[in-house]
Amino acid sequence: MKTKGWTKSLLSAALVAAMAAAMALLGKPVEAEDKKVLKIASGQATAAGMDPVQEYDGWYALRYGIGQTLTKMNDDMSISGWLVNDDWATNDDNTEWTFTVRDDVTFSNGNKLTGDLVKASLENVFTNGTRGPEYFTPSEITADGQKVTIKTENPEPIMPNKLADPLFTIIDTSVDNSEIKIKGPIATGPFVLDTYDITTKQCTVKKNENYWGGDVALDEIDFIYTEDQSALTMSLQSGEADAVYNLSMNDVGTFEKDDNFVVEKGTSGRTTIGFMNQNEGKALHDEVLRKAILQNLDKKTFCNTLLMGQYTAGNTLLTSAADYGYNELKDPNSYNPDNAKKLLDDAGYKDVDGDGFREDPNGNAIHIDYVYYTGRPEQQILVEATQTAMAQIGIKVTPDVQDTSVVMDRQASGNYDMLCMSINMMNCGDPENQINTYFCKGGSYNATGYESQEFNDLMKKVSETSDTDQRKDLVKQAEQVLLNDAVAVYYCYPSINFVTKKNVKNVYATPADFYWVDEKTDIS
């Protein structure tokens, strides 16, 4: 086993320990000489375990090829059937949807996927998870053979989109799931969970011998986790990994020039957002300070120079890759550094003690703690660029790097001043649910203190509207309210990349960002 590059001079003691665990995982004895094993390294990993209904862990059930959903998001952000046929139907007011479950699907334990088991799996989302009501509230779910009918309390015009979310990964609830957090679900994907370490987040999946969708090319995939971007690059260069997800923009070009590697890039629905906590008692409760921060950030230069042109500068909440007003909506707090200073001066923000940083109008020191994680390579660059830009107008910002799971916990609890997060706002081909989750009153990850009746009313109308053009118009109006209220920093829209050895096939970078592998994924 090669260990070139993994040295303590380059990696922290904690990372060395994590990578040692990964190497031990990768160094397991090969059961057969012709066994096909793929090693994927990533700075992304499950936060709480392998139960799809907890937090965003369903993403990893899909990313690791373990689970599937009733519907699937295509590369053009349209929706088609996956575990159901494309013949779904709804009533006039979109409160009753009927789906036909495919008749040829089995779980990894050999049990046939029936309407009753789909019904039980959907009900499990609402019984044992917490985020289900952010998508829809069922009044009744019934099954008749392979037909499943979902009745809802409110109109749900985009139910097929919502069921494509990894939260609704279909699992076999007829088995004992008391240890699902560690042992993972019994699901319908081409792979099954073999081992998972909740501490190191290293994970191994093996071929599902009962896979309904045809032959599975690989015997095993080992998923290696580290948020150290240098370590991810070195894992590919040293041969410890066959593929790396979302390599740093500083290193992608090196591999593009090397014939031994293939770089697959894809657009995404992601927006890198700087959330600002405006709760009472927080410095950013003052709209003047939020506006000054927004007006002092040169996002175009950040993207073109610091991010090497690999990202599109942000303007609106929703990506420029989707038709939601990127070139249409007006930001009243676009880049204007002179006005940013004037706003602070006029509001009484002054450097009272002469340390180069302003105090608030009451003479209190301003210290903005900016939380972020490094699993997304742009975040450290953007947070540090923000720190530098704010220092130029006398606002003290301190970067606070944490593990992804810690950042998510702090986002949900509101334990931050500013917090950087990359969010796929179009993860189901429609932004309704993600907007509700992060910006509407009661959203599970909205702890910013932001509340606007106008905004909430617009999003309620979105949830009840089936006409595509009307939905887009309402979403644009809601986005404009967020811009007017100086709610958050929309830094950029990241692309996605997978860098692989040239002998790796069918590892995917898709707009959905949760379809990494399938039965066709292979290594020669």
SVG drawing of the C-alpha trace seen along z (x, -y; Angstrom):
<svg xmlns="http://www.w3.org/2000/svg" viewBox="-61 -60 68 75">
<polyline fill="none" stroke="black" stroke-width="0.4" points="0.0,0.0 1.4,-3.3 1.6,-6.0 3.5,-8.7 2.3,-12.2 0.5,-11.3 2.9,-13.0 2.4,-14.7 4.2,-17.8 1.4,-18.2 -1.6,-16.9 -2.9,-17.6 -2.7,-14.8 -6.4,-14.4 -6.4,-14.1 -3.5,-11.6 -5.6,-9.5 -8.6,-9.8 -6.6,-8.9 -4.9,-6.0 -8.3,-4.6 -9.1,-5.1 -5.9,-3.3 -6.8,-0.5 -10.1,-0.3 -8.6,-0.3 -6.0,2.2 -8.5,5.0 -7.5,8.4 -8.8,8.9 -11.0,12.0 -10.4,12.7 -7.9,11.5 -10.5,10.3 -12.5,8.3 -13.4,4.9 -13.1,2.2 -13.4,-1.6 -12.1,-4.1 -13.8,-7.5 -12.5,-10.3 -14.7,-13.3 -15.0,-16.2 -18.7,-15.4 -20.1,-12.8 -23.2,-11.9 -23.8,-14.0 -25.7,-11.7 -25.6,-8.2 -27.1,-6.2 -30.8,-6.6 -32.3,-8.5 -35.0,-10.3 -32.5,-12.0 -31.1,-15.4 -29.7,-15.2 -28.4,-11.6 -30.7,-10.4 -28.3,-12.2 -25.7,-9.5 -28.0,-6.6 -28.4,-7.9 -24.8,-9.0 -23.4,-5.7 -25.8,-3.7 -27.7,-2.2 -31.1,-3.7 -33.5,-5.0 -36.6,-7.2 -40.0,-6.9 -39.0,-9.6 -35.8,-10.9 -34.4,-14.3 -32.9,-14.4 -30.0,-16.5 -32.4,-19.1 -34.1,-19.3 -37.2,-17.5 -38.7,-14.6 -39.3,-11.0 -40.3,-7.8 -37.6,-5.6 -39.3,-3.1 -42.7,-4.1 -43.9,-4.3 -44.4,-7.7 -48.2,-7.4 -48.9,-9.3 -52.1,-11.3 -53.6,-13.9 -57.1,-15.4 -58.1,-18.9 -56.9,-20.6 -53.7,-18.6 -54.6,-17.1 -54.6,-13.5 -51.8,-11.8 -51.7,-8.3 -48.5,-6.4 -48.0,-3.0 -45.0,-1.1 -42.9,0.8 -43.7,4.5 -40.1,5.7 -38.3,4.1 -36.9,6.0 -35.1,4.8 -31.6,5.9 -32.9,8.7 -35.0,10.1 -38.4,8.8 -40.6,7.5 -41.3,3.7 -45.1,3.5 -47.5,0.7 -47.9,1.5 -44.1,1.3 -43.9,-2.0 -46.8,-3.3 -45.0,-2.1 -41.7,-3.8 -43.4,-7.1 -45.2,-7.0 -41.9,-6.3 -40.6,-9.7 -43.3,-11.5 -43.2,-9.1 -39.5,-8.9 -38.1,-11.9 -38.5,-15.7 -38.4,-17.3 -41.3,-15.6 -43.9,-18.4 -41.6,-20.9 -42.4,-19.0 -46.1,-18.1 -48.5,-16.9 -50.3,-13.7 -53.9,-13.2 -53.9,-9.6 -51.6,-7.3 -53.2,-4.1 -52.1,-1.2 -54.0,1.1 -51.7,3.7 -49.0,1.6 -51.1,-1.6 -50.2,-4.1 -52.4,-7.1 -51.2,-10.1 -53.9,-12.5 -52.6,-15.8 -54.0,-18.5 -53.0,-21.2 -52.6,-21.4 -49.3,-19.8 -48.8,-20.7 -45.2,-19.4 -45.5,-16.1 -43.4,-14.2 -40.6,-16.7 -40.8,-16.4 -40.7,-12.6 -37.4,-12.8 -35.8,-14.3 -33.4,-11.8 -35.5,-12.2 -38.0,-10.0 -35.6,-7.1 -37.7,-4.0 -36.6,-1.5 -38.0,1.9 -39.6,1.0 -40.8,4.7 -37.4,5.6 -35.7,4.6 -34.4,1.0 -33.3,0.4 -29.7,0.1 -30.3,-1.6 -28.0,-4.5 -24.9,-2.3 -26.0,0.7 -27.9,-1.4 -31.3,-0.7 -32.5,2.2 -33.2,0.4 -33.3,1.0 -30.1,-0.5 -27.2,1.5 -25.2,1.5 -25.7,2.4 -23.9,1.0 -21.1,3.3 -19.2,1.2 -19.7,-2.4 -17.6,-4.2 -19.7,-7.0 -16.5,-8.6 -14.3,-8.6 -17.2,-8.5 -15.4,-5.9 -17.9,-3.7 -17.8,-0.6 -20.7,0.6 -20.8,3.9 -22.7,5.2 -26.4,5.9 -26.7,9.5 -30.5,9.0 -30.4,5.8 -33.5,5.5 -31.9,3.2 -29.4,5.6 -25.8,6.6 -23.7,4.4 -20.2,3.9 -18.4,3.3 -17.9,5.6 -17.2,2.8 -16.9,-0.9 -14.8,-2.4 -15.7,-6.0 -12.9,-8.0 -13.7,-11.2 -11.5,-14.2 -12.3,-17.9 -8.6,-18.7 -8.4,-19.8 -4.7,-19.1 -5.2,-15.6 -8.0,-15.0 -5.7,-16.1 -2.8,-13.9 -5.1,-10.9 -5.6,-11.0 -2.0,-11.7 -0.7,-8.9 -3.2,-6.4 -4.9,-6.0 -8.2,-7.1 -9.5,-6.4 -11.9,-9.3 -12.3,-12.5 -15.5,-14.5 -15.4,-18.3 -11.7,-18.9 -10.4,-22.4 -10.5,-24.8 -6.8,-25.4 -6.1,-21.8 -8.6,-20.9 -6.5,-22.4 -3.6,-20.2 -5.6,-17.1 -7.3,-18.5 -3.8,-18.7 -2.9,-15.1 -4.0,-12.3 -4.1,-9.8 -7.2,-11.5 -10.6,-12.6 -12.4,-15.6 -16.2,-15.6 -17.8,-18.9 -21.5,-19.7 -23.7,-22.6 -25.6,-22.5 -28.5,-24.1 -26.1,-25.1 -25.7,-28.6 -22.9,-29.4 -24.6,-31.5 -23.4,-33.7 -26.2,-33.5 -26.4,-36.6 -27.9,-36.1 -30.2,-39.0 -31.8,-37.9 -32.2,-40.4 -28.9,-40.9 -26.7,-40.1 -24.7,-42.7 -26.3,-41.9 -29.7,-42.6 -29.0,-46.1 -30.0,-46.2 -27.4,-49.0 -24.6,-46.7 -25.9,-44.0 -26.2,-46.4 -22.7,-47.7 -21.4,-44.1 -23.2,-43.3 -22.2,-46.5 -18.5,-45.9 -18.2,-42.5 -16.8,-42.4 -18.2,-39.0 -17.3,-39.2 -13.6,-39.7 -13.8,-36.9 -15.1,-34.5 -12.9,-35.6 -9.7,-35.9 -9.7,-34.0 -11.9,-31.2 -10.1,-31.2 -13.2,-31.6 -14.6,-28.3 -17.8,-29.8 -20.4,-32.3 -20.7,-35.4 -23.9,-35.4 -26.7,-37.9 -29.9,-36.2 -30.7,-33.3 -31.2,-30.9 -28.5,-29.9 -28.0,-31.6 -28.3,-28.1 -32.1,-28.2 -34.6,-30.7 -35.4,-32.5 -34.4,-36.1 -30.6,-36.2 -30.3,-38.9 -33.7,-40.4 -33.9,-41.1 -32.2,-44.2 -30.0,-44.1 -30.2,-47.4 -27.0,-46.3 -24.8,-45.5 -21.1,-46.3 -20.6,-49.9 -17.7,-50.2 -17.9,-54.0 -21.5,-53.8 -20.8,-51.0 -18.5,-53.3 -21.0,-56.1 -23.7,-53.9 -21.6,-53.0 -20.4,-56.6 -23.9,-58.0 -25.3,-55.4 -22.6,-56.2 -20.3,-53.2 -16.9,-54.6 -13.5,-53.4 -13.6,-54.6 -10.6,-52.9 -8.3,-53.4 -7.7,-49.7 -8.7,-50.0 -12.1,-48.5 -15.4,-50.3 -17.6,-50.0 -21.4,-50.1 -23.4,-53.3 -23.5,-52.4 -19.8,-52.0 -19.8,-48.2 -17.1,-46.2 -18.3,-44.4 -16.9,-40.9 -18.4,-38.8 -17.7,-35.1 -17.9,-33.6 -18.5,-29.8 -17.7,-27.6 -16.4,-24.2 -13.8,-23.2 -15.5,-20.3 -16.6,-22.7 -13.3,-24.2 -14.7,-27.7 -15.8,-28.4 -12.5,-29.1 -11.5,-31.4 -14.7,-33.4 -14.8,-33.7 -11.2,-34.9 -11.9,-37.3 -14.9,-38.6 -12.6,-39.1 -10.2,-41.1 -12.9,-43.2 -14.6,-44.0 -11.3,-45.0 -11.0,-47.7 -14.1,-49.4 -13.4,-48.7 -15.5,-45.7 -13.8,-42.8 -14.6,-39.3 -13.0,-36.1 -13.2,-32.9 -14.3,-29.9 -13.7,-26.6 -15.7,-23.5 -16.6,-20.1 -19.6,-20.0 -21.8,-18.3 -21.0,-21.0 -21.8,-23.8 -25.1,-22.2 -25.9,-21.9 -25.0,-25.5 -27.0,-26.6 -30.1,-24.9 -29.6,-26.3 -28.6,-29.8 -25.2,-29.6 -23.3,-31.9 -23.0,-35.5 -22.3,-34.6 -22.3,-31.1 -21.2,-29.9 -23.0,-27.0 -23.3,-25.6 -26.9,-24.6 -28.5,-22.9 -31.5,-25.2 -32.8,-23.3 -32.3,-19.8 -35.7,-18.5 -35.8,-20.6 -37.8,-23.3 -36.8,-25.7 -39.9,-25.6 -38.8,-23.3 -35.3,-24.6 -36.5,-28.1 -39.0,-27.1 -36.3,-25.2 -33.8,-28.0 -35.8,-31.3 -39.4,-30.8 -40.8,-31.0 -40.5,-27.6 -37.9,-26.2 -35.8,-23.6 -32.6,-25.4 -33.8,-29.0 -32.5,-30.3 -31.4,-33.7 -34.3,-35.5 -35.6,-36.6 -39.3,-36.8 -41.3,-38.6 -45.0,-38.2 -44.8,-39.4 -42.1,-36.7 -44.0,-34.0 -47.3,-34.8 -45.5,-34.7 -44.1,-31.3 -47.5,-30.0 -48.8,-31.0 -46.0,-29.2 -46.9,-26.0 -50.5,-26.2 -49.7,-27.1 -49.4,-24.5 -48.7,-26.8 -45.0,-26.8 -44.8,-30.4 -46.8,-31.7 -44.7,-29.7 -41.5,-31.2 -43.0,-34.7 -43.9,-34.3 -40.5,-32.9 -38.8,-35.9 -41.0,-38.2 -39.9,-36.3 -36.3,-36.5 -36.6,-40.3 -38.0,-40.6 -34.9,-38.8 -32.7,-41.2 -34.5,-44.2 -34.3,-43.0 -30.5,-42.4 -31.0,-38.9 -27.9,-37.0 -24.8,-37.0 -25.2,-35.1 -21.6,-34.6 -21.6,-32.3 -23.0,-29.3 -20.6,-26.4 -20.1,-23.9 -19.6,-20.2 -16.6,-18.1 -15.5,-14.5 -11.8,-13.9 -11.2,-10.2 -8.4,-8.0 -8.9,-7.3 -9.8,-3.7 -12.9,-4.7 -16.3,-4.9 -19.7,-6.3 -19.1,-8.3 -21.4,-11.3 -21.5,-15.0 -25.2,-15.9 -27.3,-19.0 -29.0,-17.0 -25.7,-16.3 -26.9,-13.1 -26.5,-10.5 -22.8,-9.7 -22.7,-6.0 -25.0,-3.3 -24.9,0.2 -22.8,-0.9 -20.0,-2.5 -16.9,-0.5 -13.1,-0.4 -10.8,1.5"/>
</svg>
